[in-house]
Amino acid sequence: MDDRVKKFLSSKDENILVIYGIRKSGKTNYIKNAIKGRKEKVIYYEMKNTNEKENFLLFRNRVSEIFSNKISCLDFPSIFKELASAEERLIIIIENADLLFKFSEGIAEDIKKAAKAQRIILTTSQADFSKELCRDERFLSIDKPVSKYYESFEPLKVLPYSKQLQFQLVFGSSEFVVSKIDPEESLKRNVRNLLLSNDSIISEYIEHELFEDLGKKSYAFLILSILKDRRMRYGDLVEETGQKYNGLLDKQLNILIDLGLVRKTYPINRKIDRKKVLYEISDNLLRFYFRFIYPDRDVVEIIGSKAYYEKYIEENLDDYFKNSLRTVLTDYLEKASLDGKYGNSIAIVGRYYISDDEEEEMAIITEHCHRIFSLFYDKRVDDEMLSKEKKRIREKTKGNAEIGLFSTNGFTFPSDGEAYISLKDVFSLKA
């Protein structure tokens, strides 16, 4: 659990905390975990997309409940003045705060006055609103991306590691999505129920809620449907989207990057070179969705979810899993590094540059070590395979990098969670 909210709540400054994250990225749980055990009274309100009057009356009811008497304020500015003069210290949490600022012009000044006496947390899924608000130094920003698997997979810890891996590579790590998975059902049944059925709650989330703040939805969907589970160069994206080098693609990619849906990767042992930058979808759920489901939703309607899964998804799953292993390994290496497994130096995880024509897919660089990881899917690694990989890495890097292994089927020798990483190491990681 990130302790930045806890530190904010315990501080005596007069700032306001702004937490930004895409819809259903876990902002509420993030806050709930931070306020556990605190003695202050909490005023929590989620702004509704209706009008100012309805929101004010509901918010005033929340405040009245806390003060145990009816508040007579008539608008948001007056109620924040009331909160500013309260004798006891409160924690005030307002979700979808962009709507508050939309309904009540000038409310920022009233919130800042209230923050002299109270701790105020605002959340939003609007990237532009968060950036604009935090130009004022009184507003402190925290970006809340989709949770990592070690933060959200508690409901699935009862499953074998191999099944946890499959669910992670298909459904990603969103707490909202993971909570919908039925651990007693197969992967096939969960995909059919949650992604292929007519009333699929997760498909609705992807196609409507998740992109509600994007504006030009169709263009965002075009980029994601081209990327699928691939990594692509900027020039290839320009060509396949039919765009020109006029800045429009840059703008759309930056929006997707700000939302945490797309990321840029580059060789971690070489100075950033635009020609070496690759773009990819950052969340496994979207990688799976745009690879297997989005292009052919009409086919699902015609032949049914069972036949569609068996014909279009099942036979291609192993290739998808192999190509996506690095996403879970990346999360593991970054967290293991933060936990001190790779010493006290800062670790960087990503692609490893060997030559203009060749790169290794996964590596970690620390102050003392360059380690390139070979990924094995459904293969048990023995001494002979280890020896072969050691030789290959040594020859390619002229002895400048050490070997690392990630095997989904384990090793004939002990894994250590550092150089030799098993699924047990990965899914035993604590948040």
Solvent accessible surface area in square Angstrom, and as a share of the most:
residue,aa,sasa,rsa
1,M,88,0.39
2,D,52,0.27
3,D,64,0.33
4,R,116,0.42
5,V,0,0.00
6,K,86,0.36
7,K,131,0.55
8,F,13,0.05
9,L,1,0.01
10,S,75,0.48
11,S,33,0.21
12,K,193,0.82
13,D,61,0.31
14,E,73,0.33
15,N,30,0.15
16,I,0,0.00
17,L,7,0.03
18,V,0,0.00
19,I,0,0.00
20,Y,14,0.05
21,G,2,0.02
22,I,7,0.04
23,R,60,0.22
24,K,72,0.30
25,S,0,0.00
26,G,11,0.10
27,K,21,0.09
28,T,50,0.29
29,N,60,0.31
30,Y,15,0.06
31,I,3,0.02
32,K,109,0.46
33,N,60,0.31
34,A,2,0.02
35,I,35,0.18
36,K,147,0.62
37,G,82,0.79
38,R,76,0.28
39,K,202,0.86
40,E,34,0.15
41,K,90,0.38
42,V,49,0.28
43,I,1,0.01
44,Y,84,0.32
45,Y,1,0.00
46,E,78,0.35
47,M,3,0.01
48,K,68,0.29
49,N,113,0.58
50,T,71,0.41
51,N,78,0.40
52,E,63,0.28
53,K,150,0.64
54,E,73,0.33
55,N,0,0.00
56,F,11,0.05
57,L,69,0.34
58,L,54,0.27
59,F,1,0.00
60,R,43,0.16
61,N,76,0.39
62,R,81,0.30
63,V,0,0.00
64,S,19,0.12
65,E,124,0.55
66,I,33,0.17
67,F,48,0.20
68,S,101,0.65
69,N,87,0.45
70,K,170,0.72
71,I,9,0.05
72,S,97,0.63
73,C,15,0.09
74,L,150,0.75
75,D,60,0.31
76,F,0,0.00
77,P,36,0.23
78,S,36,0.23
79,I,0,0.00
80,F,0,0.00
81,K,116,0.49
82,E,73,0.33
83,L,0,0.00
84,A,30,0.23
85,S,85,0.55
86,A,18,0.14
87,E,182,0.81
88,E,70,0.32
89,R,92,0.34
90,L,0,0.00
91,I,0,0.00
92,I,0,0.00
93,I,1,0.01
94,I,1,0.00
95,E,10,0.05
96,N,42,0.22
97,A,0,0.00
98,D,24,0.13
99,L,23,0.12
100,L,0,0.00
101,F,40,0.17
102,K,144,0.61
103,F,36,0.15
104,S,6,0.04
105,E,168,0.75
106,G,50,0.48
107,I,0,0.00
108,A,25,0.19
109,E,96,0.43
110,D,16,0.08
111,I,0,0.00
112,K,29,0.12
113,K,109,0.46
114,A,0,0.00
115,A,2,0.01
116,K,125,0.53
117,A,35,0.27
118,Q,1,0.00
119,R,1,0.01
120,I,0,0.00
121,I,0,0.00
122,L,0,0.00
123,T,1,0.00
124,T,0,0.00
125,S,8,0.05
126,Q,59,0.26
127,A,20,0.15
128,D,115,0.60
129,F,36,0.15
130,S,6,0.04
131,K,111,0.47
132,E,102,0.46
133,L,17,0.09
134,C,34,0.21
135,R,186,0.68
136,D,47,0.25
137,E,151,0.68
138,R,54,0.20
139,F,6,0.02
140,L,67,0.34
141,S,57,0.37
142,I,8,0.04
143,D,90,0.46
144,K,22,0.09
145,P,81,0.51
146,V,27,0.16
147,S,5,0.03
148,K,63,0.27
149,Y,0,0.00
150,Y,26,0.10
151,E,77,0.35
152,S,8,0.05
153,F,0,0.00
154,E,129,0.58
155,P,72,0.45
156,L,0,0.00
157,K,60,0.25
158,V,125,0.72
159,L,22,0.11
160,P,86,0.54
161,Y,82,0.31
162,S,64,0.41
163,K,48,0.20
164,Q,1,0.00
165,L,5,0.02
166,Q,58,0.26
167,F,0,0.00
168,Q,6,0.02
169,L,0,0.00
170,V,0,0.00
171,F,0,0.00
172,G,1,0.01
173,S,6,0.04
174,S,6,0.04
175,E,42,0.19
176,F,34,0.14
177,V,0,0.00
178,V,1,0.01
179,S,71,0.46
180,K,79,0.33
181,I,10,0.05
182,D,61,0.32
183,P,38,0.24
184,E,165,0.74
185,E,65,0.29
186,S,55,0.36
187,L,15,0.08
188,K,51,0.22
189,R,97,0.35
190,N,4,0.02
191,V,1,0.00
192,R,42,0.15
193,N,74,0.38
194,L,18,0.09
195,L,0,0.00
196,L,3,0.02
197,S,32,0.20
198,N,127,0.65
199,D,120,0.62
200,S,3,0.02
201,I,83,0.42
202,I,0,0.00
203,S,7,0.05
204,E,92,0.41
205,Y,8,0.03
206,I,0,0.00
207,E,45,0.20
208,H,96,0.43
209,E,63,0.28
210,L,9,0.04
211,F,0,0.00
212,E,89,0.40
213,D,36,0.18
214,L,14,0.07
215,G,65,0.62
216,K,120,0.51
217,K,80,0.34
218,S,93,0.60
219,Y,23,0.09
220,A,0,0.00
221,F,19,0.08
222,L,65,0.33
223,I,0,0.00
224,L,0,0.00
225,S,20,0.13
226,I,18,0.09
227,L,0,0.00
228,K,58,0.25
229,D,15,0.08
230,R,102,0.37
231,R,57,0.21
232,M,11,0.05
233,R,98,0.36
234,Y,16,0.06
235,G,30,0.29
236,D,64,0.33
237,L,0,0.00
238,V,8,0.05
239,E,137,0.61
240,E,87,0.39
241,T,13,0.07
242,G,61,0.59
243,Q,45,0.20
244,K,152,0.64
245,Y,159,0.60
246,N,99,0.51
247,G,36,0.34
248,L,61,0.31
249,L,0,0.00
250,D,47,0.24
251,K,126,0.53
252,Q,6,0.03
253,L,2,0.01
254,N,82,0.42
255,I,52,0.26
256,L,1,0.00
257,I,50,0.26
258,D,56,0.29
259,L,12,0.06
260,G,34,0.33
261,L,2,0.01
262,V,3,0.02
263,R,68,0.25
264,K,103,0.44
265,T,23,0.13
266,Y,82,0.31
267,P,2,0.01
268,I,24,0.12
269,N,50,0.26
270,R,90,0.33
271,K,182,0.77
272,I,110,0.56
273,D,44,0.23
274,R,140,0.51
275,K,163,0.69
276,K,19,0.08
277,V,13,0.07
278,L,22,0.11
279,Y,11,0.04
280,E,3,0.01
281,I,0,0.00
282,S,29,0.19
283,D,21,0.11
284,N,6,0.03
285,L,4,0.02
286,L,2,0.01
287,R,0,0.00
288,F,1,0.00
289,Y,0,0.00
290,F,0,0.00
291,R,63,0.23
292,F,9,0.04
293,I,0,0.00
294,Y,71,0.27
295,P,65,0.41
296,D,45,0.24
297,R,55,0.20
298,D,93,0.48
299,V,32,0.19
300,V,8,0.05
301,E,110,0.50
302,I,142,0.72
303,I,70,0.36
304,G,30,0.29
305,S,24,0.15
306,K,105,0.45
307,A,43,0.34
308,Y,1,0.00
309,Y,5,0.02
310,E,67,0.30
311,K,128,0.54
312,Y,73,0.28
313,I,0,0.00
314,E,81,0.36
315,E,135,0.61
316,N,47,0.24
317,L,18,0.09
318,D,77,0.40
319,D,79,0.41
320,Y,0,0.00
321,F,5,0.02
322,K,102,0.43
323,N,79,0.40
324,S,0,0.00
325,L,2,0.01
326,R,15,0.06
327,T,9,0.05
328,V,0,0.00
329,L,0,0.00
330,T,23,0.13
331,D,16,0.08
332,Y,4,0.01
333,L,0,0.00
334,E,71,0.32
335,K,28,0.12
336,A,1,0.00
337,S,16,0.10
338,L,149,0.74
339,D,85,0.44
340,G,38,0.37
341,K,83,0.35
342,Y,24,0.09
343,G,39,0.37
344,N,162,0.83
345,S,23,0.15
346,I,155,0.79
347,A,20,0.16
348,I,88,0.45
349,V,21,0.12
350,G,16,0.15
351,R,5,0.02
352,Y,11,0.04
353,Y,36,0.14
354,I,42,0.21
355,S,45,0.29
356,D,96,0.50
357,D,143,0.74
358,E,65,0.29
359,E,51,0.23
360,E,20,0.09
361,E,74,0.33
362,M,4,0.02
363,A,0,0.00
364,I,3,0.01
365,I,22,0.11
366,T,16,0.09
367,E,132,0.59
368,H,160,0.71
369,C,29,0.17
370,H,63,0.28
371,R,28,0.10
372,I,0,0.00
373,F,5,0.02
374,S,10,0.06
375,L,46,0.23
376,F,29,0.12
377,Y,28,0.11
378,D,92,0.48
379,K,116,0.49
380,R,134,0.49
381,V,0,0.00
382,D,50,0.26
383,D,97,0.50
384,E,137,0.61
385,M,49,0.22
386,L,21,0.10
387,S,67,0.43
388,K,146,0.62
389,E,20,0.09
390,K,81,0.35
391,K,111,0.47
392,R,74,0.27
393,I,1,0.01
394,R,130,0.48
395,E,111,0.50
396,K,62,0.26
397,T,11,0.06
398,K,177,0.75
399,G,49,0.47
400,N,106,0.54
401,A,10,0.07
402,E,89,0.40
403,I,14,0.07
404,G,0,0.00
405,L,0,0.00
406,F,0,0.00
407,S,0,0.00
408,T,17,0.10
409,N,75,0.38
410,G,14,0.14
411,F,12,0.05
412,T,80,0.46
413,F,37,0.15
414,P,117,0.73
415,S,44,0.28
416,D,76,0.39
417,G,3,0.02
418,E,60,0.27
419,A,12,0.10
420,Y,42,0.16
421,I,0,0.00
422,S,13,0.08
423,L,10,0.05
424,K,127,0.54
425,D,33,0.17
426,V,0,0.00
427,F,3,0.01
428,S,53,0.34
429,L,20,0.10
430,K,155,0.66
431,A,65,0.51
